[in-house]
């Protein structure tokens, strides 16, 4: 039994789990992308999948790997690969290593957090919203358009509207205001997602196997991740969801085939629960630092095939 972590040591969510696995004494290998030029991978696909990874520091049989945690960057963007150029052997080698590993994680019987195929739903926010609705969460009325007239009509209908990117790339959520009138014509060049603004209490929920960690977030900013100034830094605290909502979060993660998921919820004043999106590779460490929730420990336990216990957190 062996756990494989793939990414960069400077990635806090990945390295924190690496430290937890070491503390648990579980055999773990960290595949450092900075060493990609010295990394070799071989795969053989037949009646069963066989392969090995060799680096200057280790050689592992992929059949021994029982758990995988992925947070890799695109190796083509690593400084030494960019410097070599797209026609270089270095570039070709980096692409080949990425392709081989990404192919293997789709085929292996090991537990993978998370398979790229499962994370693909995040590439289209409208598609993901359909899946969210199917498990019973409310979702805001949504418009994706390149037509400024459609935006005006949607804005008039709902009164208060936010906009954000439709892609998987992290983007700031902002509220439409009168200063946007002159800029709305720009949507003709970029499909943009507009949503009915839903006032209420924000929650961030991390699902790790069967474990659920919820925190309530207090902020006056349209997007608490980007406070307007230091006086509006978000305040996070542990919270416990109603059992129905907690189970719905588990169901949503399972439907998306995500053993690890970050879910953004908002509860309205009349008790309705809205879900805005699901992050398939959550940067959980910010929430862990603020709330002291043992999310990294739960991830490590899940990777070692030990179902994380349902940690009891502080009540409201």
C-alpha positions in Angstrom: 0.0 0.0 0.0 1.3 3.4 -1.0 -0.1 6.9 -1.4 1.1 9.1 -4.3 0.9 12.9 -4.3 1.5 14.8 -7.4 2.2 18.6 -7.7 4.5 21.2 -6.3 5.7 21.4 -2.7 4.6 25.0 -2.5 1.0 24.0 -3.0 -0.4 24.3 0.5 -3.4 21.9 0.3 -1.1 19.2 -1.2 1.8 19.6 1.1 -0.4 19.8 4.2 -1.8 16.4 3.4 1.7 15.1 2.8 2.6 16.1 6.3 -0.5 14.5 7.7 0.4 11.2 5.9 3.9 11.3 7.3 2.5 11.9 10.8 0.3 8.9 10.3 3.3 6.8 9.3 1.7 5.8 6.0 4.1 5.1 3.1 3.9 8.1 0.9 5.6 9.4 -2.2 5.6 13.1 -3.3 6.0 13.4 -7.1 7.5 16.9 -7.3 6.8 18.6 -10.7 10.0 20.6 -10.4 11.8 17.3 -11.1 9.8 16.6 -14.3 12.9 16.6 -16.5 14.3 13.7 -14.4 11.0 11.9 -14.2 10.4 8.8 -16.3 7.1 6.9 -16.4 6.3 3.7 -18.2 2.8 2.2 -18.7 1.6 -1.1 -20.1 -2.1 -1.5 -20.7 -3.4 -5.0 -21.3 -5.5 -7.4 -19.2 -4.2 -5.2 -16.4 -2.5 -1.9 -16.0 1.2 -2.0 -15.1 3.8 0.7 -14.8 6.4 2.5 -12.8 7.7 6.0 -12.1 11.4 6.7 -11.7 12.9 9.9 -10.4 16.4 10.6 -8.9 14.9 10.0 -5.5 12.7 6.9 -5.9 11.3 4.2 -8.1 7.7 3.0 -7.5 5.5 0.2 -8.9 2.2 1.8 -9.8 0.4 -1.4 -8.9 1.4 -0.7 -5.3 -0.4 2.7 -5.2 -3.7 2.6 -3.4 -4.4 6.3 -3.0 -3.6 9.4 -5.2 -4.0 13.1 -4.5 -3.6 15.3 -7.5 -3.0 19.0 -7.6 -0.6 19.3 -10.6 0.0 22.4 -12.6 0.3 22.3 -16.3 3.9 21.2 -16.7 4.1 23.3 -19.9 4.0 26.4 -17.7 7.0 25.4 -15.5 9.8 27.9 -16.0 12.3 25.5 -17.4 9.8 24.1 -19.9 8.7 27.6 -21.0 12.3 28.6 -21.4 13.0 25.6 -23.6 10.1 26.4 -26.0 7.4 24.3 -27.5 9.6 22.7 -30.1 12.1 21.4 -27.6 12.6 17.9 -26.3 12.1 19.3 -22.8 8.6 20.4 -23.8 7.8 17.1 -25.4 9.1 15.2 -22.4 7.0 17.3 -20.0 3.8 16.8 -22.1 4.5 13.1 -22.3 4.9 12.7 -18.5 1.7 14.7 -17.9 -0.3 12.7 -20.5 0.9 9.3 -19.1 0.1 10.2 -15.5 -3.3 11.6 -16.4 -4.1 8.5 -18.4 -3.0 6.3 -15.5 -5.2 8.1 -12.9 -8.2 7.5 -15.1 -7.6 3.8 -15.3 -6.1 2.8 -12.0 -8.2 1.0 -9.3 -6.6 3.3 -6.7 -8.7 5.9 -4.9 -8.0 9.2 -6.8 -8.8 12.7 -5.4 -10.1 13.5 -7.9 -10.1 12.0 -11.4 -9.8 14.6 -14.2 -12.9 13.1 -15.9 -14.9 13.8 -12.7 -13.5 17.3 -12.4 -14.6 18.1 -15.9 -18.1 19.3 -14.8 -16.4 22.4 -13.4 -15.3 23.4 -16.9 -18.9 24.5 -17.6 -20.6 26.3 -14.8 -24.1 26.1 -16.5 -23.7 22.3 -16.9 -22.7 22.0 -13.2 -25.7 24.0 -12.1 -28.0 21.4 -13.8 -26.4 18.7 -11.8 -26.6 20.7 -8.6 -30.4 21.2 -9.2 -30.9 17.5 -9.7 -29.9 16.7 -6.1 -32.4 19.2 -4.7 -30.5 22.4 -4.1 -32.0 25.7 -5.3 -29.9 27.5 -7.9 -30.2 31.2 -8.9 -31.8 32.1 -12.1 -29.0 32.2 -14.6 -28.3 33.8 -18.0 -25.3 33.0 -20.2 -25.2 35.4 -23.1 -23.3 37.6 -25.6 -26.4 39.8 -26.0 -26.4 43.0 -24.0 -30.2 43.5 -24.6 -30.8 40.1 -22.9 -28.6 41.3 -20.0 -30.7 44.5 -19.6 -33.9 42.4 -19.6 -32.5 40.0 -17.0 -31.3 42.8 -14.9 -34.7 44.6 -15.0 -36.4 41.3 -14.1 -34.3 40.6 -11.0 -33.3 44.0 -9.9 -30.0 42.8 -8.4 -27.6 40.7 -10.5 -24.1 39.4 -10.3 -21.8 38.3 -13.0 -18.9 35.9 -13.3 -16.9 33.7 -15.7 -18.5 30.5 -17.1 -15.2 28.6 -17.2 -13.4 26.6 -14.5 -10.9 29.5 -14.1 -11.3 31.2 -10.7 -12.9 34.6 -11.2 -14.2 37.3 -9.0 -18.0 37.5 -8.5 -19.2 41.1 -8.8 -22.6 42.9 -8.7 -23.9 44.8 -11.6 -24.1 48.6 -11.0 -25.0 51.7 -13.0 -21.3 52.1 -14.0 -21.6 48.8 -16.0 -24.2 50.2 -18.4 -21.6 51.5 -20.9 -19.6 48.3 -20.7 -22.4 45.8 -21.3 -21.8 45.8 -25.0 -18.5 44.1 -24.3 -20.3 40.8 -23.6 -20.6 40.4 -27.4 -17.0 39.3 -27.3 -17.1 37.0 -24.3 -20.0 34.8 -23.2 -20.6 35.8 -19.6 -22.7 34.3 -16.8 -25.2 36.5 -15.1 -27.2 35.4 -12.0 -30.0 36.6 -9.8 -28.5 37.9 -6.6 -29.5 35.8 -3.6 -29.1 37.5 -0.2 -28.4 35.4 2.7 -25.8 33.6 4.9 -22.8 32.1 3.1 -21.4 28.6 3.9 -18.4 26.7 2.6 -18.7 23.0 2.9 -16.0 20.5 2.4 -17.0 16.9 1.7 -14.2 14.3 2.4 -15.6 10.8 1.8 -18.5 10.7 4.3 -17.1 13.5 6.5 -18.7 16.9 6.1 -17.0 20.2 7.4 -19.2 23.3 7.3 -18.2 26.9 8.1 -20.4 30.0 8.1 -18.9 33.1 6.5 -19.6 36.7 7.5 -18.7 39.3 4.9 -20.2 42.4 3.3 -18.3 42.0 0.1 -20.0 40.6 -3.0 -17.3 37.9 -3.1 -15.8 37.2 0.3 -12.6 35.8 -1.3 -11.8 39.3 -2.5 -12.6 41.8 0.4 -12.7 45.4 -0.6 -10.3 46.4 2.2 -8.8 45.0 5.4 -11.8 46.0 7.4 -14.0 43.6 5.4 -11.8 40.5 5.9 -14.3 37.5 6.0 -15.1 36.0 9.4 -15.3 32.2 9.4 -16.7 30.0 12.1 -17.4 26.3 12.5 -21.1 25.4 11.9 -23.3 22.4 11.7 -25.7 22.0 8.8 -29.2 20.6 9.1 -29.0 16.9 8.6 -30.9 17.0 5.3 -28.6 19.6 3.9 -25.5 17.7 5.1 -26.7 14.6 3.4 -27.5 16.5 0.3 -23.9 17.7 0.2 -22.7 14.1 0.4 -25.2 13.2 -2.4 -24.0 16.0 -4.6 -20.3 15.0 -4.2 -21.2 11.4 -4.9 -23.3 12.4 -8.0 -20.3 14.3 -9.4 -18.0 11.4 -8.4 -15.9 13.6 -6.3 -14.6 12.0 -3.0 -13.3 15.4 -2.2 -15.3 18.6 -2.9 -15.7 22.2 -1.8 -19.4 23.3 -2.0 -20.6 26.9 -1.9 -24.0 27.4 -0.2 -26.2 30.3 0.9 -29.2 30.1 3.2 -31.8 32.7 2.6 -33.8 34.4 5.4 -36.8 32.2 4.6 -34.7 29.0 5.0 -34.1 28.1 1.3 -30.7 26.6 0.5 -29.0 27.7 -2.7 -25.8 26.1 -4.1 -23.7 28.2 -6.4 -21.0 25.8 -7.4 -18.8 22.8 -6.5 -15.0 23.1 -6.5 -13.5 19.7 -7.5 -10.0 20.7 -6.2 -10.7 22.9 -3.2 -8.0 25.1 -1.7 -9.2 24.0 1.8 -6.3 25.3 3.8 -7.6 28.8 4.1 -10.8 27.5 5.8 -8.8 25.1 7.9 -6.5 27.8 9.2 -9.5 30.0 10.1 -11.7 27.3 11.7 -9.2 24.6 12.8 -11.3 22.0 11.1 -9.2 18.9 10.6 -9.8 18.7 6.8 -6.3 17.7 5.9 -6.3 14.9 8.4 -9.6 13.6 6.9 -8.1 13.7 3.4 -5.1 11.8 4.6 -7.3 9.2 6.3 -9.4 8.8 3.2 -6.3 8.2 1.1 -5.2 5.5 3.5 -8.6 3.8 2.9 -9.7 4.7 6.4 -13.1 6.4 6.1 -12.7 9.8 7.9 -14.7 9.9 11.1 -17.6 12.4 11.2 -15.8 15.0 13.2 -18.1 16.9 15.7 -17.7 20.6 15.2 -18.9 23.5 17.3 -22.6 24.2 17.1 -24.0 27.6 16.2 
